[in-house]
Amino acid sequence: MRFHKDEHGQGLAEYGIIILLVGIAVVAALALLGPAVGNLYSSVVTGFPGY
Protein backbone atom coordinates (compact mmCIF):
# COMPACT_ATOMS: atom_id res chain seq x y z
CA MET A 1 0.00 0.00 0.00
CA ARG A 2 1.32 3.44 -0.91
CA PHE A 3 1.17 6.24 1.62
CA HIS A 4 2.64 8.99 -0.58
CA LYS A 5 1.72 10.32 -3.98
CA ASP A 6 3.81 9.69 -7.07
CA GLU A 7 5.33 13.14 -7.73
CA HIS A 8 8.09 12.41 -10.25
CA GLY A 9 7.17 15.08 -12.83
CA GLN A 10 6.36 17.81 -10.33
CA GLY A 11 9.90 19.24 -9.98
CA LEU A 12 10.32 19.67 -13.73
CA ALA A 13 6.98 21.48 -13.99
CA GLU A 14 7.94 23.84 -11.17
CA TYR A 15 11.27 24.66 -12.84
CA GLY A 16 9.42 25.32 -16.08
CA ILE A 17 7.07 27.75 -14.36
CA ILE A 18 9.98 29.57 -12.72
CA ILE A 19 11.81 29.88 -16.05
CA LEU A 20 8.62 31.17 -17.68
CA LEU A 21 8.15 33.83 -14.99
CA VAL A 22 11.78 34.94 -15.22
CA GLY A 23 11.45 35.18 -19.00
CA ILE A 24 8.33 37.33 -18.69
CA ALA A 25 10.13 39.60 -16.21
CA VAL A 26 13.11 40.00 -18.56
CA VAL A 27 10.89 40.84 -21.53
CA ALA A 28 8.94 43.37 -19.45
CA ALA A 29 12.16 44.99 -18.19
CA LEU A 30 13.55 45.24 -21.71
CA ALA A 31 10.29 46.72 -22.99
CA LEU A 32 10.32 49.36 -20.25
CA LEU A 33 14.04 50.14 -20.18
CA GLY A 34 14.97 49.45 -23.81
CA PRO A 35 14.41 52.95 -25.21
CA ALA A 36 16.25 54.58 -22.30
CA VAL A 37 19.27 52.29 -22.74
CA GLY A 38 19.25 52.92 -26.51
CA ASN A 39 19.21 56.66 -25.96
CA LEU A 40 22.08 56.36 -23.48
CA TYR A 41 24.22 54.43 -25.98
CA SER A 42 23.38 56.92 -28.73
CA SER A 43 24.43 59.86 -26.59
CA VAL A 44 27.69 58.14 -25.66
CA VAL A 45 28.51 57.35 -29.31
CA THR A 46 27.71 60.89 -30.48
CA GLY A 47 29.97 62.25 -27.72
CA PHE A 48 33.03 60.75 -29.38
CA PRO A 49 34.64 62.94 -32.03
CA GLY A 50 34.60 61.57 -35.54
CA TYR A 51 31.32 59.65 -35.30
PDBQT receptor file of N, H, CA, C and O in Angstrom, charges set to zero:
ATOM      1  N   MET A   1       0.843  -1.186   0.000  1.00  0.00    +0.000 N 
ATOM      2  CA  MET A   1       0.000   0.000   0.000  1.00  0.00    +0.000 C 
ATOM      3  C   MET A   1       0.885   1.245   0.000  1.00  0.00    +0.000 C 
ATOM      4  O   MET A   1       1.863   1.322   0.745  1.00  0.00    +0.000 OA
ATOM      5  N   ARG A   2       0.538   2.206  -0.831  1.00  0.00    +0.000 N 
ATOM      6  H   ARG A   2      -0.255   2.144  -1.436  1.00  0.00    +0.000 HD
ATOM      7  CA  ARG A   2       1.319   3.443  -0.907  1.00  0.00    +0.000 C 
ATOM      8  C   ARG A   2       0.733   4.486   0.016  1.00  0.00    +0.000 C 
ATOM      9  O   ARG A   2      -0.484   4.661   0.086  1.00  0.00    +0.000 OA
ATOM     10  N   PHE A   3       1.609   5.179   0.727  1.00  0.00    +0.000 N 
ATOM     11  H   PHE A   3       2.597   5.037   0.671  1.00  0.00    +0.000 HD
ATOM     12  CA  PHE A   3       1.170   6.236   1.624  1.00  0.00    +0.000 C 
ATOM     13  C   PHE A   3       1.525   7.625   1.109  1.00  0.00    +0.000 C 
ATOM     14  O   PHE A   3       1.126   8.627   1.703  1.00  0.00    +0.000 OA
ATOM     15  N   HIS A   4       2.272   7.694   0.006  1.00  0.00    +0.000 N 
ATOM     16  H   HIS A   4       2.596   6.881  -0.477  1.00  0.00    +0.000 HD
ATOM     17  CA  HIS A   4       2.636   8.987  -0.580  1.00  0.00    +0.000 C 
ATOM     18  C   HIS A   4       2.264   8.983  -2.064  1.00  0.00    +0.000 C 
ATOM     19  O   HIS A   4       2.145   7.936  -2.700  1.00  0.00    +0.000 OA
ATOM     20  N   LYS A   5       2.089  10.179  -2.578  1.00  0.00    +0.000 N 
ATOM     21  H   LYS A   5       2.186  11.030  -2.061  1.00  0.00    +0.000 HD
ATOM     22  CA  LYS A   5       1.724  10.316  -3.982  1.00  0.00    +0.000 C 
ATOM     23  C   LYS A   5       2.950  10.161  -4.865  1.00  0.00    +0.000 C 
ATOM     24  O   LYS A   5       4.075  10.394  -4.425  1.00  0.00    +0.000 OA
ATOM     25  N   ASP A   6       2.732   9.774  -6.092  1.00  0.00    +0.000 N 
ATOM     26  H   ASP A   6       1.817   9.585  -6.450  1.00  0.00    +0.000 HD
ATOM     27  CA  ASP A   6       3.808   9.691  -7.066  1.00  0.00    +0.000 C 
ATOM     28  C   ASP A   6       3.998  11.073  -7.674  1.00  0.00    +0.000 C 
ATOM     29  O   ASP A   6       3.156  11.526  -8.449  1.00  0.00    +0.000 OA
ATOM     30  N   GLU A   7       5.096  11.754  -7.334  1.00  0.00    +0.000 N 
ATOM     31  H   GLU A   7       5.781  11.387  -6.704  1.00  0.00    +0.000 HD
ATOM     32  CA  GLU A   7       5.334  13.144  -7.728  1.00  0.00    +0.000 C 
ATOM     33  C   GLU A   7       6.598  13.285  -8.562  1.00  0.00    +0.000 C 
ATOM     34  O   GLU A   7       7.358  14.233  -8.362  1.00  0.00    +0.000 OA
ATOM     35  N   HIS A   8       6.839  12.379  -9.480  1.00  0.00    +0.000 N 
ATOM     36  H   HIS A   8       6.221  11.610  -9.643  1.00  0.00    +0.000 HD
ATOM     37  CA  HIS A   8       8.088  12.408 -10.246  1.00  0.00    +0.000 C 
ATOM     38  C   HIS A   8       8.179  13.603 -11.195  1.00  0.00    +0.000 C 
ATOM     39  O   HIS A   8       9.262  14.176 -11.320  1.00  0.00    +0.000 OA
ATOM     40  N   GLY A   9       7.121  14.000 -11.858  1.00  0.00    +0.000 N 
ATOM     41  H   GLY A   9       6.242  13.534 -11.757  1.00  0.00    +0.000 HD
ATOM     42  CA  GLY A   9       7.174  15.082 -12.825  1.00  0.00    +0.000 C 
ATOM     43  C   GLY A   9       6.953  16.461 -12.238  1.00  0.00    +0.000 C 
ATOM     44  O   GLY A   9       7.012  17.458 -12.958  1.00  0.00    +0.000 OA
ATOM     45  N   GLN A  10       6.703  16.532 -10.956  1.00  0.00    +0.000 N 
ATOM     46  H   GLN A  10       6.656  15.722 -10.372  1.00  0.00    +0.000 HD
ATOM     47  CA  GLN A  10       6.364  17.808 -10.330  1.00  0.00    +0.000 C 
ATOM     48  C   GLN A  10       7.537  18.787 -10.327  1.00  0.00    +0.000 C 
ATOM     49  O   GLN A  10       7.330  19.970 -10.594  1.00  0.00    +0.000 OA
ATOM     50  N   GLY A  11       8.733  18.348 -10.041  1.00  0.00    +0.000 N 
ATOM     51  H   GLY A  11       8.901  17.387  -9.824  1.00  0.00    +0.000 HD
ATOM     52  CA  GLY A  11       9.899  19.237  -9.984  1.00  0.00    +0.000 C 
ATOM     53  C   GLY A  11      10.180  19.893 -11.320  1.00  0.00    +0.000 C 
ATOM     54  O   GLY A  11      10.493  21.082 -11.372  1.00  0.00    +0.000 OA
ATOM     55  N   LEU A  12      10.073  19.139 -12.398  1.00  0.00    +0.000 N 
ATOM     56  H   LEU A  12       9.819  18.173 -12.356  1.00  0.00    +0.000 HD
ATOM     57  CA  LEU A  12      10.320  19.674 -13.731  1.00  0.00    +0.000 C 
ATOM     58  C   LEU A  12       9.283  20.733 -14.078  1.00  0.00    +0.000 C 
ATOM     59  O   LEU A  12       9.619  21.760 -14.668  1.00  0.00    +0.000 OA
ATOM     60  N   ALA A  13       8.035  20.495 -13.720  1.00  0.00    +0.000 N 
ATOM     61  H   ALA A  13       7.762  19.660 -13.241  1.00  0.00    +0.000 HD
ATOM     62  CA  ALA A  13       6.984  21.478 -13.990  1.00  0.00    +0.000 C 
ATOM     63  C   ALA A  13       7.228  22.765 -13.213  1.00  0.00    +0.000 C 
ATOM     64  O   ALA A  13       7.014  23.858 -13.737  1.00  0.00    +0.000 OA
ATOM     65  N   GLU A  14       7.668  22.644 -11.984  1.00  0.00    +0.000 N 
ATOM     66  H   GLU A  14       7.841  21.756 -11.557  1.00  0.00    +0.000 HD
ATOM     67  CA  GLU A  14       7.944  23.838 -11.170  1.00  0.00    +0.000 C 
ATOM     68  C   GLU A  14       9.111  24.637 -11.749  1.00  0.00    +0.000 C 
ATOM     69  O   GLU A  14       9.058  25.866 -11.785  1.00  0.00    +0.000 OA
ATOM     70  N   TYR A  15      10.152  23.959 -12.199  1.00  0.00    +0.000 N 
ATOM     71  H   TYR A  15      10.195  22.960 -12.170  1.00  0.00    +0.000 HD
ATOM     72  CA  TYR A  15      11.273  24.663 -12.835  1.00  0.00    +0.000 C 
ATOM     73  C   TYR A  15      10.821  25.353 -14.112  1.00  0.00    +0.000 C 
ATOM     74  O   TYR A  15      11.267  26.461 -14.410  1.00  0.00    +0.000 OA
ATOM     75  N   GLY A  16       9.945  24.712 -14.861  1.00  0.00    +0.000 N 
ATOM     76  H   GLY A  16       9.583  23.812 -14.618  1.00  0.00    +0.000 HD
ATOM     77  CA  GLY A  16       9.423  25.316 -16.079  1.00  0.00    +0.000 C 
ATOM     78  C   GLY A  16       8.642  26.586 -15.792  1.00  0.00    +0.000 C 
ATOM     79  O   GLY A  16       8.764  27.572 -16.519  1.00  0.00    +0.000 OA
ATOM     80  N   ILE A  17       7.840  26.567 -14.737  1.00  0.00    +0.000 N 
ATOM     81  H   ILE A  17       7.740  25.766 -14.147  1.00  0.00    +0.000 HD
ATOM     82  CA  ILE A  17       7.065  27.751 -14.358  1.00  0.00    +0.000 C 
ATOM     83  C   ILE A  17       7.993  28.878 -13.916  1.00  0.00    +0.000 C 
ATOM     84  O   ILE A  17       7.762  30.038 -14.255  1.00  0.00    +0.000 OA
ATOM     85  N   ILE A  18       9.030  28.549 -13.170  1.00  0.00    +0.000 N 
ATOM     86  H   ILE A  18       9.218  27.606 -12.895  1.00  0.00    +0.000 HD
ATOM     87  CA  ILE A  18       9.984  29.567 -12.718  1.00  0.00    +0.000 C 
ATOM     88  C   ILE A  18      10.696  30.189 -13.917  1.00  0.00    +0.000 C 
ATOM     89  O   ILE A  18      10.853  31.408 -13.980  1.00  0.00    +0.000 OA
ATOM     90  N   ILE A  19      11.127  29.363 -14.863  1.00  0.00    +0.000 N 
ATOM     91  H   ILE A  19      10.999  28.373 -14.812  1.00  0.00    +0.000 HD
ATOM     92  CA  ILE A  19      11.808  29.880 -16.054  1.00  0.00    +0.000 C 
ATOM     93  C   ILE A  19      10.867  30.760 -16.866  1.00  0.00    +0.000 C 
ATOM     94  O   ILE A  19      11.284  31.788 -17.399  1.00  0.00    +0.000 OA
ATOM     95  N   LEU A  20       9.608  30.367 -16.962  1.00  0.00    +0.000 N 
ATOM     96  H   LEU A  20       9.269  29.532 -16.529  1.00  0.00    +0.000 HD
ATOM     97  CA  LEU A  20       8.616  31.170 -17.679  1.00  0.00    +0.000 C 
ATOM     98  C   LEU A  20       8.438  32.535 -17.014  1.00  0.00    +0.000 C 
ATOM     99  O   LEU A  20       8.396  33.554 -17.703  1.00  0.00    +0.000 OA
ATOM    100  N   LEU A  21       8.333  32.568 -15.694  1.00  0.00    +0.000 N 
ATOM    101  H   LEU A  21       8.367  31.740 -15.134  1.00  0.00    +0.000 HD
ATOM    102  CA  LEU A  21       8.151  33.834 -14.988  1.00  0.00    +0.000 C 
ATOM    103  C   LEU A  21       9.377  34.734 -15.110  1.00  0.00    +0.000 C 
ATOM    104  O   LEU A  21       9.241  35.949 -15.258  1.00  0.00    +0.000 OA
ATOM    105  N   VAL A  22      10.563  34.152 -15.048  1.00  0.00    +0.000 N 
ATOM    106  H   VAL A  22      10.673  33.166 -14.927  1.00  0.00    +0.000 HD
ATOM    107  CA  VAL A  22      11.781  34.945 -15.217  1.00  0.00    +0.000 C 
ATOM    108  C   VAL A  22      11.845  35.500 -16.637  1.00  0.00    +0.000 C 
ATOM    109  O   VAL A  22      12.239  36.650 -16.834  1.00  0.00    +0.000 OA
ATOM    110  N   GLY A  23      11.465  34.704 -17.619  1.00  0.00    +0.000 N 
ATOM    111  H   GLY A  23      11.145  33.770 -17.460  1.00  0.00    +0.000 HD
ATOM    112  CA  GLY A  23      11.447  35.178 -18.996  1.00  0.00    +0.000 C 
ATOM    113  C   GLY A  23      10.476  36.331 -19.196  1.00  0.00    +0.000 C 
ATOM    114  O   GLY A  23      10.790  37.296 -19.893  1.00  0.00    +0.000 OA
ATOM    115  N   ILE A  24       9.308  36.238 -18.592  1.00  0.00    +0.000 N 
ATOM    116  H   ILE A  24       9.053  35.454 -18.026  1.00  0.00    +0.000 HD
ATOM    117  CA  ILE A  24       8.333  37.326 -18.687  1.00  0.00    +0.000 C 
ATOM    118  C   ILE A  24       8.879  38.590 -18.035  1.00  0.00    +0.000 C 
ATOM    119  O   ILE A  24       8.697  39.689 -18.559  1.00  0.00    +0.000 OA
ATOM    120  N   ALA A  25       9.551  38.439 -16.890  1.00  0.00    +0.000 N 
ATOM    121  H   ALA A  25       9.700  37.547 -16.465  1.00  0.00    +0.000 HD
ATOM    122  CA  ALA A  25      10.130  39.604 -16.212  1.00  0.00    +0.000 C 
ATOM    123  C   ALA A  25      11.225  40.253 -17.057  1.00  0.00    +0.000 C 
ATOM    124  O   ALA A  25      11.319  41.480 -17.102  1.00  0.00    +0.000 OA
ATOM    125  N   VAL A  26      12.043  39.459 -17.718  1.00  0.00    +0.000 N 
ATOM    126  H   VAL A  26      11.967  38.463 -17.682  1.00  0.00    +0.000 HD
ATOM    127  CA  VAL A  26      13.108  39.999 -18.564  1.00  0.00    +0.000 C 
ATOM    128  C   VAL A  26      12.528  40.748 -19.757  1.00  0.00    +0.000 C 
ATOM    129  O   VAL A  26      12.997  41.833 -20.102  1.00  0.00    +0.000 OA
ATOM    130  N   VAL A  27      11.516  40.175 -20.381  1.00  0.00    +0.000 N 
ATOM    131  H   VAL A  27      11.135  39.294 -20.100  1.00  0.00    +0.000 HD
ATOM    132  CA  VAL A  27      10.890  40.837 -21.526  1.00  0.00    +0.000 C 
ATOM    133  C   VAL A  27      10.241  42.146 -21.092  1.00  0.00    +0.000 C 
ATOM    134  O   VAL A  27      10.345  43.152 -21.795  1.00  0.00    +0.000 OA
ATOM    135  N   ALA A  28       9.573  42.141 -19.945  1.00  0.00    +0.000 N 
ATOM    136  H   ALA A  28       9.488  41.324 -19.375  1.00  0.00    +0.000 HD
ATOM    137  CA  ALA A  28       8.943  43.366 -19.448  1.00  0.00    +0.000 C 
ATOM    138  C   ALA A  28       9.990  44.428 -19.133  1.00  0.00    +0.000 C 
ATOM    139  O   ALA A  28       9.795  45.602 -19.449  1.00  0.00    +0.000 OA
ATOM    140  N   ALA A  29      11.100  44.030 -18.512  1.00  0.00    +0.000 N 
ATOM    141  H   ALA A  29      11.259  43.077 -18.255  1.00  0.00    +0.000 HD
ATOM    142  CA  ALA A  29      12.157  44.992 -18.186  1.00  0.00    +0.000 C 
ATOM    143  C   ALA A  29      12.768  45.575 -19.453  1.00  0.00    +0.000 C 
ATOM    144  O   ALA A  29      13.035  46.775 -19.517  1.00  0.00    +0.000 OA
ATOM    145  N   LEU A  30      12.992  44.739 -20.458  1.00  0.00    +0.000 N 
ATOM    146  H   LEU A  30      12.775  43.764 -20.406  1.00  0.00    +0.000 HD
ATOM    147  CA  LEU A  30      13.549  45.244 -21.710  1.00  0.00    +0.000 C 
ATOM    148  C   LEU A  30      12.564  46.172 -22.423  1.00  0.00    +0.000 C 
ATOM    149  O   LEU A  30      12.972  47.158 -23.036  1.00  0.00    +0.000 OA
ATOM    150  N   ALA A  31      11.283  45.861 -22.343  1.00  0.00    +0.000 N 
ATOM    151  H   ALA A  31      10.951  45.059 -21.844  1.00  0.00    +0.000 HD
ATOM    152  CA  ALA A  31      10.293  46.717 -22.986  1.00  0.00    +0.000 C 
ATOM    153  C   ALA A  31      10.227  48.079 -22.304  1.00  0.00    +0.000 C 
ATOM    154  O   ALA A  31      10.029  49.100 -22.962  1.00  0.00    +0.000 OA
ATOM    155  N   LEU A  32      10.392  48.090 -20.987  1.00  0.00    +0.000 N 
ATOM    156  H   LEU A  32      10.552  47.260 -20.452  1.00  0.00    +0.000 HD
ATOM    157  CA  LEU A  32      10.323  49.356 -20.252  1.00  0.00    +0.000 C 
ATOM    158  C   LEU A  32      11.623  50.148 -20.341  1.00  0.00    +0.000 C 
ATOM    159  O   LEU A  32      11.597  51.370 -20.484  1.00  0.00    +0.000 OA
ATOM    160  N   LEU A  33      12.754  49.461 -20.256  1.00  0.00    +0.000 N 
ATOM    161  H   LEU A  33      12.774  48.468 -20.139  1.00  0.00    +0.000 HD
ATOM    162  CA  LEU A  33      14.042  50.142 -20.182  1.00  0.00    +0.000 C 
ATOM    163  C   LEU A  33      14.773  50.207 -21.522  1.00  0.00    +0.000 C 
ATOM    164  O   LEU A  33      15.781  50.905 -21.635  1.00  0.00    +0.000 OA
ATOM    165  N   GLY A  34      14.292  49.504 -22.521  1.00  0.00    +0.000 N 
ATOM    166  H   GLY A  34      13.473  48.937 -22.429  1.00  0.00    +0.000 HD
ATOM    167  CA  GLY A  34      14.966  49.448 -23.811  1.00  0.00    +0.000 C 
ATOM    168  C   GLY A  34      15.206  50.799 -24.453  1.00  0.00    +0.000 C 
ATOM    169  O   GLY A  34      16.339  51.090 -24.837  1.00  0.00    +0.000 OA
ATOM    170  N   PRO A  35      14.182  51.641 -24.588  1.00  0.00    +0.000 N 
ATOM    171  CA  PRO A  35      14.413  52.949 -25.206  1.00  0.00    +0.000 C 
ATOM    172  C   PRO A  35      15.385  53.828 -24.419  1.00  0.00    +0.000 C 
ATOM    173  O   PRO A  35      16.172  54.560 -25.019  1.00  0.00    +0.000 OA
ATOM    174  N   ALA A  36      15.344  53.767 -23.110  1.00  0.00    +0.000 N 
ATOM    175  H   ALA A  36      14.704  53.172 -22.623  1.00  0.00    +0.000 HD
ATOM    176  CA  ALA A  36      16.253  54.578 -22.304  1.00  0.00    +0.000 C 
ATOM    177  C   ALA A  36      17.702  54.128 -22.489  1.00  0.00    +0.000 C 
ATOM    178  O   ALA A  36      18.608  54.955 -22.588  1.00  0.00    +0.000 OA
ATOM    179  N   VAL A  37      17.911  52.812 -22.535  1.00  0.00    +0.000 N 
ATOM    180  H   VAL A  37      17.174  52.140 -22.455  1.00  0.00    +0.000 HD
ATOM    181  CA  VAL A  37      19.267  52.294 -22.743  1.00  0.00    +0.000 C 
ATOM    182  C   VAL A  37      19.748  52.636 -24.145  1.00  0.00    +0.000 C 
ATOM    183  O   VAL A  37      20.916  52.981 -24.326  1.00  0.00    +0.000 OA
ATOM    184  N   GLY A  38      18.877  52.548 -25.136  1.00  0.00    +0.000 N 
ATOM    185  H   GLY A  38      17.929  52.268 -24.989  1.00  0.00    +0.000 HD
ATOM    186  CA  GLY A  38      19.245  52.915 -26.509  1.00  0.00    +0.000 C 
ATOM    187  C   GLY A  38      19.629  54.377 -26.615  1.00  0.00    +0.000 C 
ATOM    188  O   GLY A  38      20.600  54.717 -27.291  1.00  0.00    +0.000 OA
ATOM    189  N   ASN A  39      18.881  55.240 -25.958  1.00  0.00    +0.000 N 
ATOM    190  H   ASN A  39      18.092  54.963 -25.408  1.00  0.00    +0.000 HD
ATOM    191  CA  ASN A  39      19.214  56.661 -25.963  1.00  0.00    +0.000 C 
ATOM    192  C   ASN A  39      20.545  56.925 -25.261  1.00  0.00    +0.000 C 
ATOM    193  O   ASN A  39      21.315  57.784 -25.689  1.00  0.00    +0.000 OA
ATOM    194  N   LEU A  40      20.811  56.194 -24.196  1.00  0.00    +0.000 N 
ATOM    195  H   LEU A  40      20.186  55.495 -23.849  1.00  0.00    +0.000 HD
ATOM    196  CA  LEU A  40      22.082  56.356 -23.483  1.00  0.00    +0.000 C 
ATOM    197  C   LEU A  40      23.248  55.982 -24.391  1.00  0.00    +0.000 C 
ATOM    198  O   LEU A  40      24.227  56.724 -24.477  1.00  0.00    +0.000 OA
ATOM    199  N   TYR A  41      23.153  54.838 -25.071  1.00  0.00    +0.000 N 
ATOM    200  H   TYR A  41      22.357  54.235 -25.001  1.00  0.00    +0.000 HD
ATOM    201  CA  TYR A  41      24.216  54.426 -25.977  1.00  0.00    +0.000 C 
ATOM    202  C   TYR A  41      24.386  55.422 -27.125  1.00  0.00    +0.000 C 
ATOM    203  O   TYR A  41      25.511  55.708 -27.533  1.00  0.00    +0.000 OA
ATOM    204  N   SER A  42      23.300  55.939 -27.638  1.00  0.00    +0.000 N 
ATOM    205  H   SER A  42      22.386  55.706 -27.307  1.00  0.00    +0.000 HD
ATOM    206  CA  SER A  42      23.379  56.916 -28.727  1.00  0.00    +0.000 C 
ATOM    207  C   SER A  42      24.084  58.184 -28.276  1.00  0.00    +0.000 C 
ATOM    208  O   SER A  42      24.894  58.741 -29.017  1.00  0.00    +0.000 OA
ATOM    209  N   SER A  43      23.784  58.641 -27.075  1.00  0.00    +0.000 N 
ATOM    210  H   SER A  43      23.126  58.188 -26.474  1.00  0.00    +0.000 HD
ATOM    211  CA  SER A  43      24.430  59.855 -26.586  1.00  0.00    +0.000 C 
ATOM    212  C   SER A  43      25.912  59.628 -26.318  1.00  0.00    +0.000 C 
ATOM    213  O   SER A  43      26.720  60.538 -26.506  1.00  0.00    +0.000 OA
ATOM    214  N   VAL A  44      26.278  58.433 -25.885  1.00  0.00    +0.000 N 
ATOM    215  H   VAL A  44      25.623  57.693 -25.733  1.00  0.00    +0.000 HD
ATOM    216  CA  VAL A  44      27.695  58.135 -25.665  1.00  0.00    +0.000 C 
ATOM    217  C   VAL A  44      28.438  58.099 -26.995  1.00  0.00    +0.000 C 
ATOM    218  O   VAL A  44      29.535  58.647 -27.108  1.00  0.00    +0.000 OA
ATOM    219  N   VAL A  45      27.851  57.460 -28.001  1.00  0.00    +0.000 N 
ATOM    220  H   VAL A  45      26.960  57.015 -27.910  1.00  0.00    +0.000 HD
ATOM    221  CA  VAL A  45      28.510  57.352 -29.310  1.00  0.00    +0.000 C 
ATOM    222  C   VAL A  45      28.643  58.727 -29.955  1.00  0.00    +0.000 C 
ATOM    223  O   VAL A  45      29.683  59.026 -30.542  1.00  0.00    +0.000 OA
ATOM    224  N   THR A  46      27.618  59.567 -29.862  1.00  0.00    +0.000 N 
ATOM    225  H   THR A  46      26.773  59.324 -29.385  1.00  0.00    +0.000 HD
ATOM    226  CA  THR A  46      27.707  60.894 -30.477  1.00  0.00    +0.000 C 
ATOM    227  C   THR A  46      28.661  61.805 -29.719  1.00  0.00    +0.000 C 
ATOM    228  O   THR A  46      29.081  62.832 -30.253  1.00  0.00    +0.000 OA
ATOM    229  N   GLY A  47      29.011  61.453 -28.493  1.00  0.00    +0.000 N 
ATOM    230  H   GLY A  47      28.670  60.618 -28.059  1.00  0.00    +0.000 HD
ATOM    231  CA  GLY A  47      29.968  62.249 -27.724  1.00  0.00    +0.000 C 
ATOM    232  C   GLY A  47      31.400  62.072 -28.173  1.00  0.00    +0.000 C 
ATOM    233  O   GLY A  47      32.251  62.910 -27.874  1.00  0.00    +0.000 OA
ATOM    234  N   PHE A  48      31.685  60.983 -28.895  1.00  0.00    +0.000 N 
ATOM    235  H   PHE A  48      30.993  60.303 -29.138  1.00  0.00    +0.000 HD
ATOM    236  CA  PHE A  48      33.032  60.746 -29.383  1.00  0.00    +0.000 C 
ATOM    237  C   PHE A  48      33.247  61.545 -30.663  1.00  0.00    +0.000 C 
ATOM    238  O   PHE A  48      32.378  61.569 -31.535  1.00  0.00    +0.000 OA
ATOM    239  N   PRO A  49      34.380  62.187 -30.776  1.00  0.00    +0.000 N 
ATOM    240  CA  PRO A  49      34.644  62.935 -32.027  1.00  0.00    +0.000 C 
ATOM    241  C   PRO A  49      34.890  61.976 -33.193  1.00  0.00    +0.000 C 
ATOM    242  O   PRO A  49      35.508  60.923 -33.039  1.00  0.00    +0.000 OA
ATOM    243  N   GLY A  50      34.395  62.369 -34.341  1.00  0.00    +0.000 N 
ATOM    244  H   GLY A  50      33.893  63.225 -34.466  1.00  0.00    +0.000 HD
ATOM    245  CA  GLY A  50      34.599  61.573 -35.537  1.00  0.00    +0.000 C 
ATOM    246  C   GLY A  50      33.489  60.612 -35.827  1.00  0.00    +0.000 C 
ATOM    247  O   GLY A  50      33.588  59.863 -36.799  1.00  0.00    +0.000 OA
ATOM    248  N   TYR A  51      32.433  60.584 -35.043  1.00  0.00    +0.000 N 
ATOM    249  H   TYR A  51      32.353  61.193 -34.254  1.00  0.00    +0.000 HD
ATOM    250  CA  TYR A  51      31.320  59.654 -35.298  1.00  0.00    +0.000 C 
ATOM    251  C   TYR A  51      30.073  60.398 -35.643  1.00  0.00    +0.000 C 
ATOM    252  O   TYR A  51      29.035  59.782 -35.889  1.00  0.00    +0.000 OA
TER     253      TYR A  51
